[in-house]
Amino acid sequence: MNTGLGSSFHFARQHDQAIEQYRQTLEIDPNFALAHQGLGWAYEQKRMYREAILEFQKASTLSTGNTFILASLSHAYAVAGNRGEALRLLAELQEQSKRKYVSPYGMAIGYTGLREPGQAFEWLEKAFAERAGWLALLNVEPRFDSLRTDPRFANLVQRIGLEP
């Protein structure tokens, strides 16, 4: 099962192709949490928020509460207009971070959905400090589009060593 191709479509902003790829994967294994997560990403980018939230919820259940998936769910709630639920999930993730690893990159995604760039950059800086692998995708992650005009984004991209 290849969720990599679906992810490639997501980062290339080819959301219809991503949806098709993730659906094909889920036909083979309907319990594959990462395919549900990817499908949620694609639905969210198409502004199909109800469907995205349902996919992230399935992914979270199947992964027994994967914190990165919960961060994606918080972003989906935020962009769908459910600020309260997004904030609740981010608070839950911060509480969980006292007991286990929670990706600061994921937290940045959540705060980006809430249109809180200061918080998003604070978490991205934490991701940078820990050399988080997800930062390699910073330039292509659609959920960070709202941050791209901020000088802090260009500075971070440069420090990571990515092409602008």
C-alpha positions in Angstrom: 0.0 0.0 0.0 1.5 3.3 -1.1 0.4 6.4 0.8 3.5 8.1 -0.5 2.0 8.7 -3.9 -1.1 10.2 -2.2 1.2 12.4 -0.1 3.1 13.5 -3.2 -0.2 14.6 -4.8 -1.1 16.4 -1.6 2.1 18.4 -1.5 1.8 19.1 -5.3 -1.7 20.4 -4.6 -3.3 17.8 -6.8 -6.0 17.0 -4.4 -8.4 15.0 -6.7 -5.5 12.7 -7.5 -4.6 12.4 -3.8 -8.2 11.5 -3.0 -8.3 8.8 -5.7 -5.0 7.3 -4.5 -6.0 7.2 -0.8 -9.4 5.7 -1.7 -7.6 3.0 -3.7 -5.4 2.3 -0.7 -8.4 2.2 1.6 -10.1 -0.4 -0.7 -7.2 -2.7 0.1 -7.0 -1.9 3.8 -9.9 0.1 5.2 -8.2 0.3 8.6 -5.0 2.0 7.4 -4.8 5.1 9.6 -2.3 7.0 7.5 -4.5 6.6 4.4 -7.4 8.1 6.4 -5.1 10.9 7.5 -4.0 11.6 3.9 -7.6 11.5 2.7 -8.4 14.1 5.4 -5.6 16.3 4.2 -7.0 16.2 0.6 -10.6 16.8 1.7 -9.5 19.7 3.8 -7.7 21.4 1.0 -10.8 21.1 -1.1 -12.7 22.7 1.7 -14.7 19.5 2.3 -14.3 20.1 6.0 -17.0 17.7 7.3 -15.4 14.8 5.3 -11.9 15.8 6.4 -12.9 15.8 10.1 -14.5 12.4 9.7 -11.3 11.0 8.1 -9.1 12.5 10.8 -11.4 11.1 13.5 -11.2 7.6 11.9 -7.4 7.9 11.6 -7.1 8.9 15.2 -9.2 6.0 16.4 -7.3 3.5 14.2 -4.0 4.9 15.4 -5.1 5.0 19.1 -4.7 8.8 19.3 -1.6 9.5 17.2 -0.7 13.0 18.2 0.2 14.2 14.7 -3.2 13.1 13.5 -4.8 14.9 16.4 -2.9 18.1 15.4 -4.2 17.6 11.8 -7.7 17.3 13.3 -7.3 20.5 15.3 -6.3 22.3 12.0 -9.4 20.9 10.3 -11.7 22.0 13.1 -10.1 25.5 13.0 -10.5 26.1 9.3 -14.0 24.7 9.5 -14.9 27.4 12.0 -14.9 25.3 15.2 -12.3 27.2 17.1 -13.4 25.8 20.4 -12.8 22.2 19.4 -9.5 23.1 17.8 -8.3 24.8 21.0 -9.5 21.9 23.1 -7.4 19.5 21.0 -4.3 21.7 21.1 -4.7 21.9 24.9 -5.0 18.1 25.1 -1.9 17.7 23.0 0.0 20.1 25.2 -1.1 18.1 28.2 0.0 14.8 26.5 3.4 16.4 25.8 4.1 16.1 29.5 4.0 12.3 29.1 5.0 11.5 25.5 6.3 13.1 22.4 4.1 15.6 20.6 5.4 17.0 17.3 6.0 20.7 17.5 5.5 20.7 13.7 2.0 19.3 14.2 1.3 21.9 16.9 2.3 24.6 14.4 -0.2 23.2 11.9 -2.9 23.5 14.5 -2.1 27.1 15.3 -1.9 28.0 11.7 -5.4 26.7 11.2 -6.5 29.1 14.1 -4.7 32.0 12.3 -2.3 32.5 15.2 1.0 33.0 13.3 2.9 33.9 16.5 2.0 30.6 18.1 2.7 28.7 14.8 6.1 30.2 14.5 6.9 29.5 18.1 6.2 25.8 17.5 8.1 25.8 14.2 11.1 27.2 16.0 10.8 24.3 18.5 10.6 21.9 15.6 13.7 23.6 14.1 15.6 23.3 17.5 14.9 19.5 17.6 15.7 19.1 13.9 12.3 17.7 13.1 12.2 15.8 9.8 8.8 17.2 8.8 10.5 20.6 8.3 11.9 19.3 5.0 8.3 19.7 3.7 7.8 23.2 5.0 8.0 24.8 1.6 5.4 22.4 0.1 2.9 22.0 3.0 -0.3 23.7 1.9 -1.5 24.2 5.5 1.4 26.7 5.9 0.4 28.8 2.9 -1.0 31.6 5.2 2.5 32.0 6.7 4.5 32.3 3.5 4.4 36.1 3.2 5.7 36.5 6.8 9.4 37.3 6.9 9.8 34.7 9.7 8.9 32.0 7.2 11.5 33.0 4.7 14.1 33.2 7.5 13.2 29.7 8.7 13.3 28.3 5.2 16.8 29.8 4.8 18.0 28.4 8.1 16.7 24.9 7.2 18.5 25.1 3.9 15.5 24.8 1.6 15.0 26.5 -1.7 12.8 29.6 -1.4 
